[in-house]
Amino acid sequence: MGQSPSSSACGEKPVGLPFLQGNAEFGDRYPRHLLFCSTPTKLCDKADILLSVRAPVGEINQADQAYVIGRGLAAVRFTKLPAAFGWHALHFSAPALDRVAQGSTFTAVGRHEVESLLVPTFHPDECTRIASVLDTLDAAIGNTDAVIAKLQQMRTGLVHDLLTRGLNEDGHLRDPIVHPEQFKDSPIGRIPREWEIRTLSECVKSQITYGIVQAGPDLEGGVPYIRTGDMIGDELQVEAMLRTSHGIAAAYKRSEVHTEEIVCAIRATLGKVLQVPPALDGANLTQGTARIAPKPELNARYILWALRSSSSQGQIAKQAKGTTFAEITLTDLRKLIIAVPNRRKEQDGIVSAIDAHEQIVRSEHAYHSKLLVLKSALETDLLTGRVRVPDSIASKAA
């Protein structure tokens, strides 16, 4: 089988064991409170905790089988604490390693820092009770993650169906199998016969344009302007935006955005589209973002979802140019084609169906955030001994 595991060099993989690549070398001595995987320390067993000792320092995960460990990873196994509690104890303590990490090219910690890491310890029975509480909360967080993932998957199918089949007079999805006569071919695929294919420029009340070229210094009390970096999340947040002078903003009146209009990233986060909230009414843009102001007779959120569709995103990707970073020209953006229902009622119905689903997703995200805050607070309370877990918890867990 080649050289034995005990003599294997870092980065070499003994036969039969998967290899996990990390970043930095780690020592071969066992800390006083923690037990690294048996000789050599480059091996770990199933359920051992994998600790990152090179950027990102302090991150942990759990091995799902035996591995050979590459640089930057250390395998941790607690010898005097229940395994479930050990996971939570290290999750609570490991971030402290990042504060002592050193390095110019990358940050890392060595054997001494890990050996000196303090982890909370209690009587084994109380450790079990604490682990039971935190495990229950982790399970709730995991379940919520699964629900959100499922809802997002459902949203993809829902949006595709609504933007390709639409809603009939009764508010139901058209059926291309039962009623093929209700559909027609188009440059972007089969769409309802009563829909139109329009260029994006035909859907707006003013020319699609980008914003300020040189915004100048950030001024308190100035006019906020939207950069591609402000378009990372699901909503535009005015609090984090830079502000330009009123004079510069006035010189770019054409790119002044208003509530319910759409901002499109034309470089960097290419194709990302977000709607302007009331808090940003009168804000402006930069060169990396474009203003899309739908006509009053169109539902602006319908245009938003049409731009988010796979059809539109595919067109944007196809027209993207640039080697350093991708971008799309205003000319190409204006030529983008989308399918639009002729009836405003149908546009409104499609938007209502999507927004109703979005509200469910937002509610789950909010619940997920609350669980994370609760877990952080409970970790602090329980793992510092500030709050003790009653004996009744153990019996309920059993």
Contacts in CASP RR format, 6 or more apart in sequence:
PFRMAT RR
TARGET T0000
AUTHOR 0000-0000-0000
METHOD contacts of the structure
MODEL  1
MGQSPSSSACGEKPVGLPFLQGNAEFGDRYPRHLLFCSTPTKLCDKADIL
LSVRAPVGEINQADQAYVIGRGLAAVRFTKLPAAFGWHALHFSAPALDRV
AQGSTFTAVGRHEVESLLVPTFHPDECTRIASVLDTLDAAIGNTDAVIAK
LQQMRTGLVHDLLTRGLNEDGHLRDPIVHPEQFKDSPIGRIPREWEIRTL
SECVKSQITYGIVQAGPDLEGGVPYIRTGDMIGDELQVEAMLRTSHGIAA
AYKRSEVHTEEIVCAIRATLGKVLQVPPALDGANLTQGTARIAPKPELNA
RYILWALRSSSSQGQIAKQAKGTTFAEITLTDLRKLIIAVPNRRKEQDGI
VSAIDAHEQIVRSEHAYHSKLLVLKSALETDLLTGRVRVPDSIASKAA
1 14 0 8 1.000
1 15 0 8 1.000
2 14 0 8 1.000
2 15 0 8 1.000
3 12 0 8 1.000
3 14 0 8 1.000
4 14 0 8 1.000
5 14 0 8 1.000
5 17 0 8 1.000
5 40 0 8 1.000
5 42 0 8 1.000
5 43 0 8 1.000
5 68 0 8 1.000
6 39 0 8 1.000
6 40 0 8 1.000
8 14 0 8 1.000
8 40 0 8 1.000
8 42 0 8 1.000
8 68 0 8 1.000
10 25 0 8 1.000
10 42 0 8 1.000
10 70 0 8 1.000
10 71 0 8 1.000
11 19 0 8 1.000
11 21 0 8 1.000
11 42 0 8 1.000
11 68 0 8 1.000
11 70 0 8 1.000
11 71 0 8 1.000
12 68 0 8 1.000
13 19 0 8 1.000
13 68 0 8 1.000
14 68 0 8 1.000
17 43 0 8 1.000
17 66 0 8 1.000
17 67 0 8 1.000
17 68 0 8 1.000
18 65 0 8 1.000
18 66 0 8 1.000
18 67 0 8 1.000
18 68 0 8 1.000
19 67 0 8 1.000
19 68 0 8 1.000
19 70 0 8 1.000
20 50 0 8 1.000
20 63 0 8 1.000
20 67 0 8 1.000
20 68 0 8 1.000
20 69 0 8 1.000
20 70 0 8 1.000
20 73 0 8 1.000
21 70 0 8 1.000
21 71 0 8 1.000
22 52 0 8 1.000
22 54 0 8 1.000
22 69 0 8 1.000
22 70 0 8 1.000
22 71 0 8 1.000
22 72 0 8 1.000
22 73 0 8 1.000
23 52 0 8 1.000
23 53 0 8 1.000
23 54 0 8 1.000
23 55 0 8 1.000
23 71 0 8 1.000
23 72 0 8 1.000
23 73 0 8 1.000
23 106 0 8 1.000
23 108 0 8 1.000
24 53 0 8 1.000
24 54 0 8 1.000
24 71 0 8 1.000
24 72 0 8 1.000
24 106 0 8 1.000
24 108 0 8 1.000
24 110 0 8 1.000
25 71 0 8 1.000
25 72 0 8 1.000
26 41 0 8 1.000
26 53 0 8 1.000
26 69 0 8 1.000
26 71 0 8 1.000
26 72 0 8 1.000
26 73 0 8 1.000
26 74 0 8 1.000
26 110 0 8 1.000
26 111 0 8 1.000
26 114 0 8 1.000
27 41 0 8 1.000
27 74 0 8 1.000
27 110 0 8 1.000
27 111 0 8 1.000
28 36 0 8 1.000
28 39 0 8 1.000
28 40 0 8 1.000
28 41 0 8 1.000
29 111 0 8 1.000
29 115 0 8 1.000
30 36 0 8 1.000
31 111 0 8 1.000
31 114 0 8 1.000
31 115 0 8 1.000
31 117 0 8 1.000
32 115 0 8 1.000
33 78 0 8 1.000
33 80 0 8 1.000
33 119 0 8 1.000
33 121 0 8 1.000
34 76 0 8 1.000
34 77 0 8 1.000
34 78 0 8 1.000
34 79 0 8 1.000
34 114 0 8 1.000
34 115 0 8 1.000
34 117 0 8 1.000
34 119 0 8 1.000
35 76 0 8 1.000
35 77 0 8 1.000
35 78 0 8 1.000
35 79 0 8 1.000
36 74 0 8 1.000
36 75 0 8 1.000
36 76 0 8 1.000
36 77 0 8 1.000
37 43 0 8 1.000
37 44 0 8 1.000
37 45 0 8 1.000
37 48 0 8 1.000
37 69 0 8 1.000
37 75 0 8 1.000
37 77 0 8 1.000
41 69 0 8 1.000
41 74 0 8 1.000
41 75 0 8 1.000
42 68 0 8 1.000
42 69 0 8 1.000
42 70 0 8 1.000
43 66 0 8 1.000
43 67 0 8 1.000
43 68 0 8 1.000
43 69 0 8 1.000
43 75 0 8 1.000
44 50 0 8 1.000
44 63 0 8 1.000
44 66 0 8 1.000
44 67 0 8 1.000
44 69 0 8 1.000
44 75 0 8 1.000
45 63 0 8 1.000
45 66 0 8 1.000
45 75 0 8 1.000
45 77 0 8 1.000
46 63 0 8 1.000
46 64 0 8 1.000
46 65 0 8 1.000
46 66 0 8 1.000
47 62 0 8 1.000
47 63 0 8 1.000
47 83 0 8 1.000
48 62 0 8 1.000
48 63 0 8 1.000
48 75 0 8 1.000
48 76 0 8 1.000
48 77 0 8 1.000
49 60 0 8 1.000
49 61 0 8 1.000
49 62 0 8 1.000
49 63 0 8 1.000
49 75 0 8 1.000
49 76 0 8 1.000
49 77 0 8 1.000
49 86 0 8 1.000
49 87 0 8 1.000
49 90 0 8 1.000
50 60 0 8 1.000
50 61 0 8 1.000
50 62 0 8 1.000
50 63 0 8 1.000
50 69 0 8 1.000
50 73 0 8 1.000
50 74 0 8 1.000
50 75 0 8 1.000
50 76 0 8 1.000
51 58 0 8 1.000
51 59 0 8 1.000
51 60 0 8 1.000
51 73 0 8 1.000
51 74 0 8 1.000
51 75 0 8 1.000
51 76 0 8 1.000
51 90 0 8 1.000
51 94 0 8 1.000
51 114 0 8 1.000
52 58 0 8 1.000
52 59 0 8 1.000
52 60 0 8 1.000
52 72 0 8 1.000
52 73 0 8 1.000
53 72 0 8 1.000
53 73 0 8 1.000
53 74 0 8 1.000
53 97 0 8 1.000
53 108 0 8 1.000
53 109 0 8 1.000
53 110 0 8 1.000
53 114 0 8 1.000
54 71 0 8 1.000
54 72 0 8 1.000
54 106 0 8 1.000
54 107 0 8 1.000
54 108 0 8 1.000
54 109 0 8 1.000
55 101 0 8 1.000
55 106 0 8 1.000
55 107 0 8 1.000
55 108 0 8 1.000
56 98 0 8 1.000
57 97 0 8 1.000
57 98 0 8 1.000
57 101 0 8 1.000
57 107 0 8 1.000
57 108 0 8 1.000
57 109 0 8 1.000
58 94 0 8 1.000
58 95 0 8 1.000
58 97 0 8 1.000
58 98 0 8 1.000
59 94 0 8 1.000
60 87 0 8 1.000
60 90 0 8 1.000
60 91 0 8 1.000
60 94 0 8 1.000
62 87 0 8 1.000
63 75 0 8 1.000
67 75 0 8 1.000
69 75 0 8 1.000
72 108 0 8 1.000
74 114 0 8 1.000
76 90 0 8 1.000
78 85 0 8 1.000
78 86 0 8 1.000
78 89 0 8 1.000
78 90 0 8 1.000
80 121 0 8 1.000
81 89 0 8 1.000
81 121 0 8 1.000
81 124 0 8 1.000
81 127 0 8 1.000
82 124 0 8 1.000
82 127 0 8 1.000
82 128 0 8 1.000
82 131 0 8 1.000
84 128 0 8 1.000
84 131 0 8 1.000
84 132 0 8 1.000
84 135 0 8 1.000
85 127 0 8 1.000
85 128 0 8 1.000
85 130 0 8 1.000
85 131 0 8 1.000
86 119 0 8 1.000
86 127 0 8 1.000
86 131 0 8 1.000
87 131 0 8 1.000
88 130 0 8 1.000
88 131 0 8 1.000
88 134 0 8 1.000
88 379 0 8 1.000
88 383 0 8 1.000
89 119 0 8 1.000
89 120 0 8 1.000
89 121 0 8 1.000
89 383 0 8 1.000
90 119 0 8 1.000
91 379 0 8 1.000
92 119 0 8 1.000
92 120 0 8 1.000
92 379 0 8 1.000
92 380 0 8 1.000
92 383 0 8 1.000
93 117 0 8 1.000
93 118 0 8 1.000
93 119 0 8 1.000
93 120 0 8 1.000
94 117 0 8 1.000
96 117 0 8 1.000
96 118 0 8 1.000
97 109 0 8 1.000
97 113 0 8 1.000
97 114 0 8 1.000
97 117 0 8 1.000
98 107 0 8 1.000
100 109 0 8 1.000
100 113 0 8 1.000
101 107 0 8 1.000
101 108 0 8 1.000
101 109 0 8 1.000
101 113 0 8 1.000
102 108 0 8 1.000
102 109 0 8 1.000
120 383 0 8 1.000
120 384 0 8 1.000
120 385 0 8 1.000
121 127 0 8 1.000
122 130 0 8 1.000
122 385 0 8 1.000
125 391 0 8 1.000
125 394 0 8 1.000
126 388 0 8 1.000
126 389 0 8 1.000
128 394 0 8 1.000
128 397 0 8 1.000
129 389 0 8 1.000
129 390 0 8 1.000
129 391 0 8 1.000
129 393 0 8 1.000
129 394 0 8 1.000
129 397 0 8 1.000
130 382 0 8 1.000
130 383 0 8 1.000
130 389 0 8 1.000
132 389 0 8 1.000
132 393 0 8 1.000
132 394 0 8 1.000
132 397 0 8 1.000
133 378 0 8 1.000
133 382 0 8 1.000
133 389 0 8 1.000
133 393 0 8 1.000
134 375 0 8 1.000
134 378 0 8 1.000
134 379 0 8 1.000
134 382 0 8 1.000
136 397 0 8 1.000
137 371 0 8 1.000
137 374 0 8 1.000
137 375 0 8 1.000
137 378 0 8 1.000
138 375 0 8 1.000
140 371 0 8 1.000
141 368 0 8 1.000
141 371 0 8 1.000
141 372 0 8 1.000
141 375 0 8 1.000
144 364 0 8 1.000
144 367 0 8 1.000
144 368 0 8 1.000
144 371 0 8 1.000
145 368 0 8 1.000
147 364 0 8 1.000
148 361 0 8 1.000
148 364 0 8 1.000
148 365 0 8 1.000
148 368 0 8 1.000
151 357 0 8 1.000
151 360 0 8 1.000
151 361 0 8 1.000
151 364 0 8 1.000
152 361 0 8 1.000
154 357 0 8 1.000
155 354 0 8 1.000
155 357 0 8 1.000
155 358 0 8 1.000
155 361 0 8 1.000
158 353 0 8 1.000
158 354 0 8 1.000
158 357 0 8 1.000
159 305 0 8 1.000
159 308 0 8 1.000
159 309 0 8 1.000
159 354 0 8 1.000
160 309 0 8 1.000
160 310 0 8 1.000
161 173 0 8 1.000
162 173 0 8 1.000
162 305 0 8 1.000
162 350 0 8 1.000
162 353 0 8 1.000
162 354 0 8 1.000
163 305 0 8 1.000
163 306 0 8 1.000
163 309 0 8 1.000
163 311 0 8 1.000
163 339 0 8 1.000
163 350 0 8 1.000
164 189 0 8 1.000
164 190 0 8 1.000
164 191 0 8 1.000
164 339 0 8 1.000
165 173 0 8 1.000
165 174 0 8 1.000
165 175 0 8 1.000
165 176 0 8 1.000
165 192 0 8 1.000
166 173 0 8 1.000
166 174 0 8 1.000
166 192 0 8 1.000
166 195 0 8 1.000
166 341 0 8 1.000
166 346 0 8 1.000
166 350 0 8 1.000
167 173 0 8 1.000
167 174 0 8 1.000
167 346 0 8 1.000
167 349 0 8 1.000
167 350 0 8 1.000
167 353 0 8 1.000
168 174 0 8 1.000
168 182 0 8 1.000
171 349 0 8 1.000
174 182 0 8 1.000
174 183 0 8 1.000
174 192 0 8 1.000
176 182 0 8 1.000
176 183 0 8 1.000
176 190 0 8 1.000
181 193 0 8 1.000
182 192 0 8 1.000
182 193 0 8 1.000
183 190 0 8 1.000
183 191 0 8 1.000
183 192 0 8 1.000
183 193 0 8 1.000
184 190 0 8 1.000
184 191 0 8 1.000
184 192 0 8 1.000
184 193 0 8 1.000
186 197 0 8 1.000
186 339 0 8 1.000
187 197 0 8 1.000
187 337 0 8 1.000
188 197 0 8 1.000
188 311 0 8 1.000
188 337 0 8 1.000
188 338 0 8 1.000
188 339 0 8 1.000
189 311 0 8 1.000
191 197 0 8 1.000
191 339 0 8 1.000
192 339 0 8 1.000
192 341 0 8 1.000
194 341 0 8 1.000
194 342 0 8 1.000
194 343 0 8 1.000
195 339 0 8 1.000
195 340 0 8 1.000
195 341 0 8 1.000
195 342 0 8 1.000
196 339 0 8 1.000
196 340 0 8 1.000
196 342 0 8 1.000
197 337 0 8 1.000
197 338 0 8 1.000
197 339 0 8 1.000
197 340 0 8 1.000
198 337 0 8 1.000
198 338 0 8 1.000
198 340 0 8 1.000
199 334 0 8 1.000
199 335 0 8 1.000
199 336 0 8 1.000
199 337 0 8 1.000
200 208 0 8 1.000
200 292 0 8 1.000
200 307 0 8 1.000
200 333 0 8 1.000
200 334 0 8 1.000
200 335 0 8 1.000
200 336 0 8 1.000
200 337 0 8 1.000
200 338 0 8 1.000
201 207 0 8 1.000
201 208 0 8 1.000
201 334 0 8 1.000
201 335 0 8 1.000
203 294 0 8 1.000
203 295 0 8 1.000
203 298 0 8 1.000
203 303 0 8 1.000
203 338 0 8 1.000
203 340 0 8 1.000
204 292 0 8 1.000
204 293 0 8 1.000
204 294 0 8 1.000
204 295 0 8 1.000
205 293 0 8 1.000
205 294 0 8 1.000
205 295 0 8 1.000
205 296 0 8 1.000
206 254 0 8 1.000
206 291 0 8 1.000
206 293 0 8 1.000
207 254 0 8 1.000
207 334 0 8 1.000
208 290 0 8 1.000
208 291 0 8 1.000
208 292 0 8 1.000
208 330 0 8 1.000
208 333 0 8 1.000
208 334 0 8 1.000
209 254 0 8 1.000
209 255 0 8 1.000
209 290 0 8 1.000
209 291 0 8 1.000
209 330 0 8 1.000
210 255 0 8 1.000
210 266 0 8 1.000
210 285 0 8 1.000
210 286 0 8 1.000
210 287 0 8 1.000
210 288 0 8 1.000
210 289 0 8 1.000
210 290 0 8 1.000
210 291 0 8 1.000
210 330 0 8 1.000
211 225 0 8 1.000
211 252 0 8 1.000
211 254 0 8 1.000
211 255 0 8 1.000
211 284 0 8 1.000
211 285 0 8 1.000
211 286 0 8 1.000
211 287 0 8 1.000
211 288 0 8 1.000
211 289 0 8 1.000
211 290 0 8 1.000
211 291 0 8 1.000
212 225 0 8 1.000
212 244 0 8 1.000
212 248 0 8 1.000
212 249 0 8 1.000
212 252 0 8 1.000
212 255 0 8 1.000
212 284 0 8 1.000
212 285 0 8 1.000
212 286 0 8 1.000
212 287 0 8 1.000
213 287 0 8 1.000
214 248 0 8 1.000
215 225 0 8 1.000
215 242 0 8 1.000
215 244 0 8 1.000
215 248 0 8 1.000
215 286 0 8 1.000
216 244 0 8 1.000
216 245 0 8 1.000
216 248 0 8 1.000
218 242 0 8 1.000
218 243 0 8 1.000
218 244 0 8 1.000
219 243 0 8 1.000
219 244 0 8 1.000
219 245 0 8 1.000
220 243 0 8 1.000
221 243 0 8 1.000
222 243 0 8 1.000
222 244 0 8 1.000
222 245 0 8 1.000
222 246 0 8 1.000
222 249 0 8 1.000
223 243 0 8 1.000
223 244 0 8 1.000
223 245 0 8 1.000
223 246 0 8 1.000
223 248 0 8 1.000
223 249 0 8 1.000
223 282 0 8 1.000
223 283 0 8 1.000
223 284 0 8 1.000
224 238 0 8 1.000
224 241 0 8 1.000
224 242 0 8 1.000
224 243 0 8 1.000
224 280 0 8 1.000
224 283 0 8 1.000
224 284 0 8 1.000
225 241 0 8 1.000
225 242 0 8 1.000
225 243 0 8 1.000
225 244 0 8 1.000
225 249 0 8 1.000
225 283 0 8 1.000
225 284 0 8 1.000
225 285 0 8 1.000
225 286 0 8 1.000
226 236 0 8 1.000
226 241 0 8 1.000
226 257 0 8 1.000
226 263 0 8 1.000
226 280 0 8 1.000
226 283 0 8 1.000
226 284 0 8 1.000
226 285 0 8 1.000
226 286 0 8 1.000
226 289 0 8 1.000
227 241 0 8 1.000
227 242 0 8 1.000
227 286 0 8 1.000
227 288 0 8 1.000
227 289 0 8 1.000
228 265 0 8 1.000
228 267 0 8 1.000
228 268 0 8 1.000
228 269 0 8 1.000
228 272 0 8 1.000
228 286 0 8 1.000
228 288 0 8 1.000
228 289 0 8 1.000
229 268 0 8 1.000
229 269 0 8 1.000
230 236 0 8 1.000
230 237 0 8 1.000
230 240 0 8 1.000
230 241 0 8 1.000
231 263 0 8 1.000
231 265 0 8 1.000
231 269 0 8 1.000
231 272 0 8 1.000
231 274 0 8 1.000
231 289 0 8 1.000
232 269 0 8 1.000
233 274 0 8 1.000
234 274 0 8 1.000
235 274 0 8 1.000
235 277 0 8 1.000
236 263 0 8 1.000
236 274 0 8 1.000
236 275 0 8 1.000
236 276 0 8 1.000
236 277 0 8 1.000
236 280 0 8 1.000
238 277 0 8 1.000
238 279 0 8 1.000
238 280 0 8 1.000
238 283 0 8 1.000
241 283 0 8 1.000
244 284 0 8 1.000
249 256 0 8 1.000
249 284 0 8 1.000
252 284 0 8 1.000
252 285 0 8 1.000
254 291 0 8 1.000
255 284 0 8 1.000
255 285 0 8 1.000
255 291 0 8 1.000
256 282 0 8 1.000
256 283 0 8 1.000
256 284 0 8 1.000
256 291 0 8 1.000
257 263 0 8 1.000
257 276 0 8 1.000
257 280 0 8 1.000
257 281 0 8 1.000
257 282 0 8 1.000
257 283 0 8 1.000
257 284 0 8 1.000
257 285 0 8 1.000
257 291 0 8 1.000
257 293 0 8 1.000
258 276 0 8 1.000
258 281 0 8 1.000
258 282 0 8 1.000
258 293 0 8 1.000
259 276 0 8 1.000
259 277 0 8 1.000
259 278 0 8 1.000
259 280 0 8 1.000
259 281 0 8 1.000
260 275 0 8 1.000
260 276 0 8 1.000
260 300 0 8 1.000
260 301 0 8 1.000
261 275 0 8 1.000
261 276 0 8 1.000
261 291 0 8 1.000
261 292 0 8 1.000
261 293 0 8 1.000
261 294 0 8 1.000
261 300 0 8 1.000
262 273 0 8 1.000
262 274 0 8 1.000
262 275 0 8 1.000
262 276 0 8 1.000
262 291 0 8 1.000
262 292 0 8 1.000
262 293 0 8 1.000
262 294 0 8 1.000
262 300 0 8 1.000
262 303 0 8 1.000
262 304 0 8 1.000
262 307 0 8 1.000
263 273 0 8 1.000
263 274 0 8 1.000
263 275 0 8 1.000
263 276 0 8 1.000
263 285 0 8 1.000
263 289 0 8 1.000
263 290 0 8 1.000
263 291 0 8 1.000
263 292 0 8 1.000
264 271 0 8 1.000
264 272 0 8 1.000
264 273 0 8 1.000
264 289 0 8 1.000
264 290 0 8 1.000
264 292 0 8 1.000
264 307 0 8 1.000
264 333 0 8 1.000
265 271 0 8 1.000
265 272 0 8 1.000
265 273 0 8 1.000
265 288 0 8 1.000
265 289 0 8 1.000
266 288 0 8 1.000
266 289 0 8 1.000
266 290 0 8 1.000
266 327 0 8 1.000
266 328 0 8 1.000
266 329 0 8 1.000
266 330 0 8 1.000
266 333 0 8 1.000
267 287 0 8 1.000
267 288 0 8 1.000
267 325 0 8 1.000
267 326 0 8 1.000
267 327 0 8 1.000
267 328 0 8 1.000
268 288 0 8 1.000
268 325 0 8 1.000
268 326 0 8 1.000
268 327 0 8 1.000
270 316 0 8 1.000
270 317 0 8 1.000
270 320 0 8 1.000
270 326 0 8 1.000
270 327 0 8 1.000
270 328 0 8 1.000
271 307 0 8 1.000
271 313 0 8 1.000
271 316 0 8 1.000
271 328 0 8 1.000
273 292 0 8 1.000
273 304 0 8 1.000
273 307 0 8 1.000
273 308 0 8 1.000
275 300 0 8 1.000
275 301 0 8 1.000
275 304 0 8 1.000
276 283 0 8 1.000
285 291 0 8 1.000
288 327 0 8 1.000
290 330 0 8 1.000
290 333 0 8 1.000
292 303 0 8 1.000
292 307 0 8 1.000
294 300 0 8 1.000
294 303 0 8 1.000
297 344 0 8 1.000
298 340 0 8 1.000
298 344 0 8 1.000
298 347 0 8 1.000
299 344 0 8 1.000
299 347 0 8 1.000
299 348 0 8 1.000
299 351 0 8 1.000
301 351 0 8 1.000
301 354 0 8 1.000
301 355 0 8 1.000
302 340 0 8 1.000
302 341 0 8 1.000
302 347 0 8 1.000
302 348 0 8 1.000
302 350 0 8 1.000
302 351 0 8 1.000
303 338 0 8 1.000
305 350 0 8 1.000
305 351 0 8 1.000
305 354 0 8 1.000
306 312 0 8 1.000
306 338 0 8 1.000
306 339 0 8 1.000
306 340 0 8 1.000
307 336 0 8 1.000
307 338 0 8 1.000
309 338 0 8 1.000
311 338 0 8 1.000
311 339 0 8 1.000
312 336 0 8 1.000
312 338 0 8 1.000
315 336 0 8 1.000
315 337 0 8 1.000
316 328 0 8 1.000
316 333 0 8 1.000
316 336 0 8 1.000
319 328 0 8 1.000
319 329 0 8 1.000
319 332 0 8 1.000
319 333 0 8 1.000
320 326 0 8 1.000
320 327 0 8 1.000
320 328 0 8 1.000
321 327 0 8 1.000
321 328 0 8 1.000
321 329 0 8 1.000
340 347 0 8 1.000
341 347 0 8 1.000
341 350 0 8 1.000
380 386 0 8 1.000
381 387 0 8 1.000
382 389 0 8 1.000
END
